[in-house]
């Protein structure tokens, strides 16, 4: 069975490598309509940090409760 798979992959490999497609990205951007101030940046980073670190902090704070077998 493994011999069949190896032979099949050898035959398919040149066909897969035959033509390569080059992708190019055309990125065009404009300046922001309304600039973001320091307060909005701080709130956004704070919420992102809370969303990432909050659940893991909750688990670590209640680790002893999770260890108990009732």
TORFIZA-806856 format. One line per field, with one value per residue (C-alpha): residue in one letter; x, y negated, z; residue number from 0. Coordinates in Angstrom, 3 decimals, padded with zeros to 6 digits. Example, Ala and Ser with C-alpha at 12.3 -4.5 7.8 and 13.67 -1.06 7.14 Angstrom:
BEGIN
resn <- A,S $
x <- 012.300,013.670 $
y <- 004.500,001.060 $
z <- 007.800,007.140 $
resi <- 0,1 $
END
This chain:
BEGIN
resn <- X,X,X,X,X,X,X,X,X,X,X,X,X,X,X,X,X,X,X,X,X,X,X,X,X,X,X,X,X,X,X,X,X,X,X,X,X,X,X,X,X,X,X,X,X,X,X,X,X,X,X,X,X,X,X,X,X,X,X,X,X,X,X,X,X,X,X,X,X,X $
x <- 000.000,002.765,004.533,001.414,001.174,004.860,004.614,001.467,003.100,006.188,004.051,001.888,004.743,006.054,002.527,001.983,005.251,004.839,003.212,003.567,001.295,002.864,000.484,000.866,-001.118,-002.183,-002.595,-003.963,-004.911,-005.984,-005.401,-007.892,-011.081,-010.777,-007.478,-007.448,-006.430,-004.472,-007.591,-009.144,-005.829,-005.476,-009.045,-008.605,-005.337,-006.789,-009.817,-007.645,-005.375,-008.379,-009.883,-006.647,-005.370,-008.695,-009.742,-006.274,-006.028,-009.419,-008.303,-005.028,-006.796,-009.262,-006.801,-007.273,-011.027,-010.498,-008.161,-010.793,-012.791,-016.259 $
y <- 000.000,-002.457,-001.673,-002.685,-005.959,-006.767,-006.043,-008.136,-011.101,-010.882,-011.026,-013.884,-016.034,-017.321,-018.187,-020.167,-022.058,-022.748,-026.165,-028.627,-031.586,-034.794,-036.778,-040.499,-042.752,-046.213,-048.071,-051.547,-053.379,-056.812,-058.682,-057.954,-060.010,-060.724,-060.320,-058.122,-059.991,-058.708,-057.984,-055.767,-053.957,-053.353,-052.057,-049.779,-048.297,-047.898,-045.993,-043.802,-042.983,-042.238,-039.952,-037.978,-037.990,-038.041,-034.393,-033.037,-035.252,-034.004,-030.388,-031.005,-032.880,-029.994,-027.157,-025.761,-025.574,-023.554,-021.128,-020.179,-017.036,-017.247 $
z <- 000.000,000.886,-002.419,-004.331,-002.429,-002.996,-006.718,-007.011,-005.287,-007.490,-010.609,-009.302,-007.976,-011.358,-012.428,-009.251,-009.661,-013.375,-013.323,-010.515,-010.084,-008.867,-006.729,-006.428,-004.161,-005.190,-001.930,-002.044,001.087,002.075,005.296,008.057,007.987,011.703,013.543,016.645,019.774,022.784,024.886,022.218,021.739,025.481,025.795,022.790,024.030,027.534,026.226,024.024,026.971,029.186,026.552,026.255,029.834,031.709,031.265,032.016,035.104,036.284,035.925,037.757,040.557,041.062,040.513,044.028,043.485,040.323,042.112,044.689,043.992,045.501 $
resi <- 0,1,2,3,4,5,6,7,8,9,10,11,12,13,14,15,16,17,18,19,20,21,22,23,24,25,26,27,28,29,30,31,32,33,34,35,36,37,38,39,40,41,42,43,44,45,46,47,48,49,50,51,52,53,54,55,56,57,58,59,60,61,62,63,64,65,66,67,68,69 $
END
